[in-house]
């Protein structure tokens, strides 16, 4: 082995890497992004979970309990309701993640100390909400010390809606639809136009009367069918292997998936206008996939993140799709109840397509 020749190849590779600004950016950007996300944004302690309270007792002790729960900062009481039906509706639509119910005989139950004195109803379709309920169950509450020794008994009943068995697959499988579509659709589409450029087919396409929009949409429309096939496969396997139900309308499931597929495809098209090679397109897709899976609420609690991280998460389409698909599949909600999430995805599609088509030029450049 000749050290001089080895050093020459080593120096050539370094120079080539230095000229590839995208690769160099990934070398610096990926570890920096992971450090910032895990260090600042990822927090397993839930804070300010939207909640409602039904206080049928309405005594000073019940009001003290609500005040102490609010001071824990785990729950953010945004609704004061007057009936259990209102709680059902709010949980189903996703407006709240939990509800505290204090019965009329609250103080009598405390005095007896043999049964649950109050309830926490949680949205079991979200694992982070279940974690918040566990935090509340271990939170010391002085208002419950009605008589000596009562604090040693945990007089709270946690009612888990939509996932009473607390099976992790119930939460994971619907989320995997979004994660798999994000990974496959963005990468496939990001590489579609770049592949034509690398293979020299772009000259032939330029000679046709196709407009940039027609060429772009024509390249990605086949992937819409691929995405719907993937959704069907996940739904079938989820039902047969993990017994994951679809409580809502299948039409709503596919409509939500179709809008999300359009969002991921538009993101892939945007990537294809930036990347020069298929390898660069794959790098950029991975770079955008990482923060989505970490900040969307799929792996870590959304409500445990600081406010600035939540603002960033709202930009990504996966955040909105997870709320949609879990609400429809697990809570039986309709798309009309989740119109904000649906509109957010549609706006994302329109913005990404507008930018991508504007950047795309029918030229050899």
Secondary structure, 3 states (H helix, E strand, C coil): CCHHHHHHHHHHHHHHHHHCHHHHHHHHHHHHHHHHHHHHHCCCCCCCEEEEEEECCCCHHHHHHHHHHHHCCCEEEEEECCCHHHHHHHHHHCCCCEEEEECCCHHHHHHHCCCCCEEEEEECCCHHHHHHHHHHHCCCCHHHCCCCCHHHCCCEEEEEECCCCCCHHHHHHHHHHHHHHHHHHHHHHHHHHHHHHHHCCHHHHHCCCCCHHHHHHHHHHHHHHHHHHHHHHHHHHHHHHHCCCCCCCHHHHHHHHHHHHHHHHHHHHHHHHHCCCHHHHHHHHHHHHHHHHHHCCCCCCHHHCCHHHHHHHHHCHHHHHHHHHHHHHHHCCCHHHHHHHHHHHHHHHHHHHHHHHHHCCCCCC
